[in-house]
Structures are given as C-alpha cells and as structure tokens.
Amino acid sequence: MGIAAATHMELAWAILEDVGCTKFLKSPHRNSASQERHANAHLHCRWLGSTSLLCYGQMAMQSRKQILPWVDNIASRMVYYYSCSCYDHTLKKSFLSAAVMLMKALKRESSTQGYKFTQTAELVHCLLSALQKEPDHLVTPYRQKIILVIAGLSSLRPSLTPMVKSTILQTCFQKLYQLPPMEVLKSCCPALKSDPTVLYQKAMQALNLLLQTFISENKSMDEVCFLLQHTEPWLMSDRSHERRRAVHTIFLLLKCLVNYVKLTEEAKPSMLGHQIGLLMLLWRDSEEFTKSHARLCVCLLLQLLVQQKGNLTEFMYLNKMKNCEERGHRESDVKFHYLVQAIDDHLTVAQHTQLILTLLRALSNHKHMDGDLASHLLLMVFEDQSIKPEQVAEILQGLFQELPAISFKSTQEKVLKAVTVLGTQHTQGTVEVLLTLCHPSERQVAPLWKALATNSQLGRKVMTLLYIKLKLRPPQLLIRLSEQAELMSMLALGTIYELLYIREYRAIVHWAFAGILLGLLTQLHYLYELGVVETILEPQEDTLDMKPLGPCSLCLEALKGLFWTTNYWEVFAYLKLLRGWELFGRAETYTEGVILLARAMAHYDCEVKAVLGQAVICLKSSEERDNIVAILIITEFLTSQELTLYMSRKIMNKFLTLGLHNTSQLVRALSLMGLSSVLMQPKKVRLLRTRMLGLVESFQKPETKDLLGLMEIVGDTLHRMGPQGIGACSLKLARHLRQLFENEQEAVRGGAILLYGDVIYSGGRKYQQALQGHAFQSLVPLLFHLADTCPQVVTKTKSTFLRCAILLKWEFRKQLFSKLAWGRGPSAESDIFMCMMESNFGSCHQFLLQASPYLHSPDRNLKLTAMKFIGGILEDYFTNLCFYLKKGEMKLFQTQFEVLKQQQDSASRRFYRRFLQEVVELSRFLSQ
C-alpha cells in the first residue's frame, strides 16, 4: 500500500478507505448464534485496524511529493481508527509505528518548515492515552517510544498550546516517577529479557529530550519555569524515589541548558523563586543523591540567571561553587551559607519574595526535619540582610498565616528569631504590618510582638513607634469613625494595651512609662474631643462573654494596666479604692481624674522624674490637649518630696510662666496656681503652718459645728504644704480625727477617716515613727468600719486602711488590696483578717485589747463586728495570746467580756457562752 501510494495516492487512499468502512468500522453482529464466530470476527476487526494503521504509516513514508496534501487526512484516520478500536498490544504497536512513520515523513522534507500540521494535539492525545495504559512495571520500551514520538510531534508547526504541553508533562512524569523503586522493578521481573534498568534509563533520556524540545521551541526563562512547575508535586512527594527522579530530571535539563542553550529572552518570572525554594527544601533529604543534586540544581539555575545578564565573573564563581558541591568539600551549613548568599544576590525582589513564601509554607510540614530546614533557611535569608522594605508586608502576612500550624517548638523558635532579625532591619515596616494583620486583641499575633521584644533595643524602638502611631490623631473634621476603617492611633492603643500584659515587654514598658502615660491620657482627651460617648463599665472577672472594649474603655483599661503591670500597684489602688478611675469615664470629670492620678503618683514617687520631663515636652506642644494634661500633672507634682531633685525652681518657674501665655484658660489658671505653690514660694510655709495650728485647735472648740467644712479646709491646706509637712500638728490632728471615727453623722466619720489617711503621711521624717504607732492603734477601728452601714464610709475606710498597711509595710499589703477592691462576702472578710494578723505576727493581743471596748458600743453593727473579730482571735490565735498577753491586760479584757452575760440582746449572750471556755482557759494559763 505504501509503494502504491507513492505513485497512485488517490487510488490507494480510496481502496484503504473502502476496507475501513466495510470491514473495520462495522461491529461484529451481536446476536450471532455462535460465540466462536463472534470472537473470530472481533479478532479479524482488530487485525484489519492494525494493518490499516500500518498502511497509513507506510503511505506517509513512501510518498514523496504528494504527502503534504494528504498528511492531515492520514493523521485524522489514524486517530479515528485508534479511538474506535479496542485497545490491545497489537493495535498499540501498529499505531505507534504509524505515528513514528508519519512524524519522520513530516520532518523529512525541509519544505515542511512552512507547513502547519493540524492534527498534532489529537495524535498526542492518543499517544498519552496509550502511555497511561502502560502497566506499573517496565516490560517493553513503549514508554520511551511514545515520549520520543511526542517530542518529535512537539517540534512541528503550529506549536502546542500550554494546556496540551501541561497534559503531556503531567502524564509523562506520572508514568515514569510513579514506577516502583528500581530494586522492586528488578525483583518483580526476574525472567524478562529486557533489563528494567536499561528500559528506565532510555525512558528518562526520552523525557529529557522532550523537555529540551520544549525549550528549543521557546528559549526563555518563562519556559524553564513552566517546565519546572510541573515537577512540584514530585519534589514534595513523600516517596524518596519519586523526589530523586524529579530532581534528576531537573538537573539533566538545567545542565543541558547551561552548557548548550542560550536563552534568548531575558524574562524574570517571579515563580522561579518558588521553584528554587522547593529545591532548597530538599537540601537535607534522606537520600544523599537527592540533596546534593538539589543544591546543584540551584547552582545551575543561578548560572542561567547570570548567563542572561552576561556576567562572566559571576558565572565562573557559581561554576566553581557547583564544582565544589559536586566534590562535597565543604560542610553542609557552610554550603548553605554560600548558596543562600548567592541566591539573595541574583534573584529579583519578586523572585526573592516567592522564595521566602515557599519556605514559609513549608514550616507547617508534618515532618520535623522539613519544617526545621525551612526555618533554618529563613533565618539565614533574613540574616543575610537581603529583605527589601517592599517585601516586608507580604512576608509577615504569609508568616502570620502559617504560624498557628507550626507543630514543633524548635521550628517556631527559629521562625520567631527570624522575625526578630527582620524587625531589627525594618522596624517601622514590621510594626506597621503587624498593626494591620488582625485586631490587636487576637492572640495569634502575640508571638510576633514577643519576638520583637527579645532584643531590648528593638523592643524600645517598637514601643517608640507605637507611641508615635498613638499620636497620629487627625482633627475631627477629617475623620469619620466607622467599623470599616479604624484610626491608626486606635490600632496602636489596642496593641499597647495587649503588650502591657506580655512578660517580654515588662522592662520595655517600664522604660517607656512616661511616654505611654502621657500618650494614653491625651488619647482619652482626644476621644472626648471627637465626641465618642460610651458607658464605661467595670470589667467583670467572672463573666465569660466578654464584649470588645470601646475606644474610651480600652484607653482607660490600658491606663490602669500601665500601673498594675509595672508594679506601681499603690497608685492603682489609690484610685481604685477612691473610685478615682471612674472620673476618667466622663469628659466632665476627666480633669479631676488626672489630678487625682498625678497626686497619687507624687505621693508614691511613681516615675516622677520621667513623667515630669515628658510633661514639660507636652507643655511646649501646639496641641491644647497636650498642654492641659501636662499642666495638670506638673501642678500636682509640685507637692512631691523629690521634685527639687529633678528640676530646679528656676527652670520650673520658666515653664509655669510659659503656661501663663497659653490660649487655654485652664492652662493659664493652673500655671498661676503652680507659681503660687509652696515649692515656688517657700515663704508661704510658715504662714500655712501657723494657720494649720489654729485649724487643729478648732477641733477642740465646742462651738465648732461645721466639722465637714473644717476638715475640707484642713485637707486643702495639708495638700498645699506638700513635702514640707505640718510637723507636730500631724500627731494632734490624727488624734482628733480618730475621735470622729465614731461620729453619728456618716459624712463626718467618712470625712475624718479619709483625711486621716493623708495626715499619717504629713509629719515628715521627724514624726514618721510616731504617726506609724498611731496608725497601728487605728487599725482595729478602721477594720470595723469596713462593715459600716454607709457605703460611702466603707469606700473611704478601704482607702485609709490600705494606706495604713502601706505605711506600716505589711508583708501582704498587695493581697490585702485585692481583697478590699474585689472581695465579697465572708470569704473576703476572712482573707482581710488573715492579711492583718499574718502581717502583724505577735500583735494579736494588742488587736484584742483594741477591739474589746467595742463590745459595749451603742452601734449594733460595730458591736457585732467586734464580736466576730475577737472570736476569730480566740479561735485561731489562742496560742499566741498565751505567749504575748499579760495578766493585767487579761483582767481588763475579762472585765469587758463578763459584761456581755448581762446584756439584753441574744447575740451578746450567745457570744459570751460560746467563748467563755476559751477565756477561762486563757486566764488560767496566764495565772500559772
């Protein structure tokens, strides 16, 4: 048929078509009576199909001048016969032979260069179908032959579409890489004449030729990346032999390209970085061949990049590196270092970013070795200082997504160390990206912030940047608060609030205390300027359903947290027990809150020097809110005992005078008040002390009726005298005030108790010890008034009771505050009792004597409280009483105790009967 077609193409074609239509394409009769006849007919049909395919191939081979007009028809018939036939070995062999002959015919004539063969895709589809049906072991050379035919067809015009090429690559890689390991292939086919090793090598050579054919059609880096991307599933395979085969294929292709091909197009595909990343992840593969050739592949890719640039020196350097890799002279980490450095030098920014993202995605690998290598390489890349500012956002976003999925602690530690390195190089960019990753309250971003604090200098820069972001406050006319777009200052505020409670930031927060404090105070003022109104509620510790904090609540909670986390809990407690934090909850009482806060800070010498310096800076600001907050703080600090150590009167006078010219009326008024203070006018000290003597004497005059007014004047004068103190008057005043603790008027006894807390600190060093003794004598009366019937008195008593504990330096004073502030019910009462007793070990007998007069108090509430207190001492500290109580003291207590049996109320008689035995035993013990 082939020879006939050489001279009589049309006649040969007609005859072959007739055979096909009448014999081959007609299916055997299904209802044949004889099964044997059906099988013979089917066999005859397959034989005709196979013969016809060979005839078509011969027609293509033998024809010379007439082939081109008929070649598409021949190919079409070959595809049709193959697709309509039952697949078997003979038919496959005939189709493959016909395809080879057709391909040779098309390539034979140089004139075919201008010819467009339209059946390439269809033929390729049939060839791939045949390849897919190959068994999972090597018994024939069909894999090699099919791939070679596809390679030949791929060089024809028109070029294959990317989709067809992609299908070719996927199928070829699958049918070669998925073959069992070579030792398994050999053991499965011991009797075969053909060696599986030879068959496999020839198939891989054919695959390499196919890849080179694709490159020859498009000599660009884009095409290289297109080919490499199809190896990705195999590079990431869990089977070592599949990874080895994929790496070997890449190596052979790249080696050929470097040695023999000049890429004509200087393309810079970003995906090249991803493919280099995949190869880098094999640098610690379990197989020596795979990991060494993965490094060689990276070297070859870099050489290709250098070839494109035409840099001979760099090319020689990389070639030397590749040769050293082949010889294996250097240790692994050293190789990594040089290779990573070369990669960083030769990749574009986009390629470099894709490389890093690839390494990031490998961090969550279930294999520890892979994740550890990825983190190690990331750290090396970051330490090489190759990250550009424009990469930071994408890198951190990718890392943020992968971080929760990292299973191994060592991997996470290396990643966070890399974040520290990145933050050191691009601090501002890193902070800006972290602020936008998620809401600051979401805990998954916390590890990234922690990483930035492992370096103290970096941590300080981070906090400074957050402070600067906090100060980015657009005017009201330029802003619209909405759910879609939060102010950058609010993101910074939320982040600062979270960082307060991160252990790694404790020292940094302490360092930045003054800046954070002024930033938070001015931020709250700014929110009130914007008209942000919200109900600020006290957070409930026992509530699981916590709603997100509003802007004002968040700012206030951050302000509280600043003092609590830096261990300035006395200042926190001062405001808490006086309900001073609530003053910050409304714009109308905001200034009162700042004044009370500054007063507490001055009293406890809380960062006075640093805050004063920051306040002076704010006083020079062009923003009115900064001026107001600054002058409120400065005027209160004028009462601090340590202020003159930090700033001279002359300098302070200069800043206060500056405030007199401020546009704000409040700033001017407070500046004038500061200039008239005792610190700035020392001559006022004598006048105020003289006045205080008269005021103290007024407490003894029977005609004094307005005790509340008197105490208000005394408190104001006491505050104005500040660090100078009132000397001997303090002790007299303390005695007068304690007498008022039992006043019938709630306002009077509450005012006396509150003022008492100030007086015990006003005697100066000379009278400090005496005032401590007086405070000790007042502990029991104050304790009893914690159960006062008036809530306002209870609130003021809590504050003064704690101030006495701080003055007396109780061991458990912080625990005491927690119970005073948040404790409820009998449990809290018991804990307060324990704090008092354990902090004054050996003084229980004195407390017993202080409490016994209250057994006869006309105030039933005080009387019952005294009974409970005395009962607790007798039960829990009986042994201590035996050791410390004296006979005379015991007789005095017995006298007061015995009166209870004559009392008319049942509670007194019941108390007497319950503790009579303890009192008798105690008396008997002391009498011995």
NORGI-V978711 format. One record per pair of residues at least 24 apart in sequence whose ideal C-beta (glycine too) atoms are under 8 Angstrom apart, sorted by the first residue. I is the first residue (numbers start at 1). J is the second residue. Records with the same first field share a line. If there is no record, write none. Layout:
# NORGI-V978711
I = J  J
This chain:
# NORGI-V978711
1 = 55  58  59
2 = 55  57  58  59  61  62  63
3 = 58  62
5 = 58  59  62  63  66
6 = 62  63  64  66
9 = 59  63  66  70
12 = 59
13 = 59  70  73
16 = 52  55  56  59
17 = 77
19 = 48  52
20 = 48  52  77  81
23 = 48
24 = 48  49  52  81
25 = 84
42 = 86
45 = 85
46 = 85  86  88  90  91
47 = 90
49 = 81  85  91  94
50 = 90  91  93  94
51 = 94
52 = 77  81
53 = 78  81  82  91  94  95  97  98
54 = 94  97  98
56 = 81  98  102
57 = 97  98  99  100  101  102
58 = 101
60 = 98  101  102  105  106
61 = 101  104  105
63 = 105
67 = 105  109
68 = 109  111  112  115
71 = 102  105  106  117
72 = 117  118  119
74 = 102
75 = 102  117  119  122  123
76 = 119  122
78 = 102  123  126
79 = 119  122  123  125  126
82 = 126
83 = 126
87 = 130  133
92 = 130  133  142
95 = 126  130
96 = 127  130  142  145  146  149
99 = 123  126  127  149  153
100 = 145  149
103 = 149  152  153
104 = 152
106 = 156
107 = 152  155
112 = 156
113 = 157
114 = 157
115 = 157
116 = 157  158
117 = 156  157  158
120 = 153  154  156  158  160
121 = 160  161  164
123 = 153
124 = 150  153  154  160  164  168
127 = 153
128 = 167  168  171
131 = 171  172  175
132 = 171  175
134 = 175
136 = 178  179  180
137 = 179  180  185  188  189  196
138 = 179  185  189  194  196  199  200  203
139 = 189  192  194  199
140 = 194  199
141 = 194  199  202  203
143 = 175  176  199  203  206
144 = 199  202  203  205  206
145 = 206
147 = 172  203  206  207  209  210
148 = 206  209  210
150 = 210
151 = 206  209  210  213
152 = 213
154 = 210  213  214  217
155 = 213  216  217
159 = 217  218
162 = 226
165 = 214  226
166 = 230
168 = 210
169 = 227  230
170 = 230
172 = 207  210
173 = 207  230  231  234  246  249
176 = 200  203  204  207  245
177 = 234  237  242  245  246
178 = 242
180 = 241
181 = 241
182 = 241
204 = 245  248  249  252
207 = 249
208 = 249  252  253  256
211 = 249  253
212 = 253  256  261
215 = 253  257  261
216 = 261
219 = 261  262  263  264  265
220 = 263  264  265  267
221 = 263  265  266  267  268  269  272  304  305  308
222 = 265  267  269
224 = 254  257  263  272  304
225 = 269  271  272  275
227 = 253
228 = 275
229 = 271  274  275
232 = 275  278
235 = 278  279  281  282
236 = 278
240 = 285  286  287  290
243 = 282  285  287  290
244 = 287  289  290
247 = 279  282  289  290  293  294  297
248 = 289  293
250 = 279  297
251 = 293  296  297  300
254 = 297  300  301  304
255 = 300
257 = 300  304
258 = 300  303  304  307
262 = 307
263 = 304  307  308
266 = 308  309
268 = 348  350  351
269 = 351
270 = 348  350  351  353  354
271 = 354
272 = 301  347  351  354
273 = 347  350  351  352  353  354  355  356  358
274 = 354  355  357  358
275 = 301
276 = 301  343  347  351  355
277 = 354  355  356  357  358  359  362
278 = 358
280 = 343  355  359  377
281 = 358  359  362  370  373  374  377
283 = 332  336  373  377
284 = 332  369  373
292 = 325  326  328
295 = 325  335  339
296 = 322  325  326
298 = 339  343
299 = 325  339  342
302 = 342  343  346
305 = 346  347
306 = 346
314 = 346
318 = 342
336 = 376  377  380
337 = 380
340 = 377  380  381  384
341 = 384
343 = 381
344 = 381  384  386
345 = 386
349 = 388  390  391
352 = 386  387  388  391
353 = 391  394  395
355 = 381
356 = 381  387  391  395  398
357 = 394  395  398
360 = 395  398  399  402
361 = 398  402
363 = 402  403  405  406  411  415
364 = 402  405  406  407
366 = 407
368 = 407  408  410  411
371 = 406  407  408  411
372 = 408  410  411  414
374 = 411
375 = 410  411  412  414  415  418
376 = 414
378 = 414  415  418
379 = 414  415  417  418  421
382 = 418  421  422  425
383 = 421
385 = 425
387 = 422  425  426
389 = 426  429
392 = 422  426  429  430  433
393 = 429  433
395 = 422
396 = 422  430  433  434  437  448
397 = 433  437
399 = 448
400 = 437  438  444  445  448
403 = 444  447  448
404 = 444
412 = 447
416 = 447  448  450  451  454
417 = 451  454
419 = 448  451  452
420 = 451  452  454  455  458
423 = 451  452  455  458  462
424 = 455  458
427 = 458  461  462  465
428 = 465
431 = 462  465  466  469
434 = 495
435 = 469  488  491  492  495
436 = 491
439 = 494
440 = 491  494  495  497  498
441 = 494  498  548
446 = 498  502
449 = 495  498  499  502  505
450 = 502  504  505
453 = 499  502  504  505  508
454 = 504
456 = 507  508
459 = 504  505  507  508
460 = 508  511  512
462 = 508
463 = 496  499  505  508  509  511  512  515  516
464 = 512  515
466 = 492  495  496  499
467 = 492  496  512  515  516  519
470 = 496  519  520  523
471 = 519  522
473 = 523  526
476 = 529  530  531
479 = 530
481 = 530  532  551
489 = 523  526
490 = 551  554
493 = 520  523  551  554  555  558
494 = 554
496 = 520  558
497 = 554  557  558  561
500 = 558  561  562  565
501 = 561  565
506 = 565  566
509 = 562  565  566
510 = 566
513 = 562  566  607  610  611
514 = 607  610  611  613  614
515 = 614
516 = 562
517 = 559  562  607  611  614
518 = 611  614  615  618  626  629  630
520 = 555  558  559  562
521 = 559  594  629
522 = 618  623  625  626  629
523 = 555
524 = 552  555  556  559  584  590
525 = 590  625  628  629
526 = 625
527 = 551  552  555
528 = 552  587  590
529 = 625
536 = 582  584  585
541 = 822
552 = 585
556 = 581  584  585
559 = 584
563 = 606
568 = 601  604  606  607
569 = 814  817
570 = 600  604  606  806
571 = 597  600  601  604  606
573 = 802  817  821
574 = 600  603  604  799
575 = 600
576 = 817  821
577 = 795  798  799  802  817  820  821
578 = 795  796  799
579 = 795
591 = 628  632  666
594 = 629  632  633
595 = 632  636
598 = 632  633  635  636  637
599 = 636  639  719
601 = 636  637
602 = 636  637  639  640  643
603 = 640  761
605 = 640  641  642
608 = 637  640  642  643  646
609 = 642  645  646
611 = 637
612 = 637  643  646  647
613 = 646
616 = 655
619 = 655  658  659
620 = 658
624 = 663  664  667
627 = 659  662  664  667
628 = 664  666  667
631 = 659  662  666  667  670  671  674
632 = 670
634 = 674
635 = 670  671  673  674  677
638 = 674  677  678  679  680  722
639 = 677  679  719  720  722  723
640 = 722  723
641 = 722  723
643 = 679  723
644 = 679
649 = 679  680
652 = 679  680
653 = 680
656 = 680
677 = 720  722
678 = 720  721  722  724
679 = 722  723
684 = 720
685 = 721  724
688 = 717  720  721  724
689 = 721  724  726  727  729
691 = 717
692 = 717  718  721  726  729
693 = 729
696 = 729  732  733  736
699 = 733  736
700 = 736
707 = 740  743  745  748  751  752
708 = 747  748  751
711 = 737  748  751  752  755
712 = 751
714 = 755
715 = 755  758
718 = 755  758  759  762
719 = 758
721 = 762
724 = 764
725 = 762  763  764  767
726 = 762  763
727 = 763  764  766  767
728 = 763  767
730 = 759  760  762  763  764  767  771
731 = 763  767  770  771  774
733 = 759
734 = 759  760  771  774  778
735 = 774
738 = 774  777  778  781
741 = 778  781  782  785
742 = 781  857  859  862
746 = 788  790  792  793
747 = 792
749 = 785  788  793
750 = 790  792  793  796  797
751 = 796
753 = 782  785  793  796  797  800
754 = 796  799  800
756 = 800
757 = 799  800  803  804
760 = 803  804  807
761 = 803  807
771 = 807
772 = 807  808
775 = 804  807  808
776 = 804  808  840  843  846
777 = 850
778 = 804
779 = 804  836  840  847  850
780 = 847  850  851  854  869
781 = 850
783 = 832  836  865  869
784 = 851  854  862  865  866  869
785 = 862
786 = 820  832
787 = 861  862  865
788 = 861
789 = 861
805 = 835  836  839
808 = 839  840
810 = 835  836  839  840
811 = 838  839
812 = 838  839
813 = 839
829 = 868
833 = 869  872
837 = 873  876  877
841 = 880
842 = 880  884
843 = 884
844 = 873  877  880  881  884
845 = 880  881  884  885  886  889
847 = 873
848 = 873  881  885  893
849 = 889  892  893
852 = 892  893  896  897
853 = 896
855 = 896  897  899  900  908
856 = 896  899
860 = 905
863 = 908
864 = 907
867 = 907  908  911
870 = 915
871 = 911  914  915
874 = 915  918  919  922
875 = 918
878 = 918  922
881 = 922
882 = 922  925  926
885 = 922  926
886 = 926
887 = 926  927
890 = 922  923  926
893 = 919
894 = 919  923
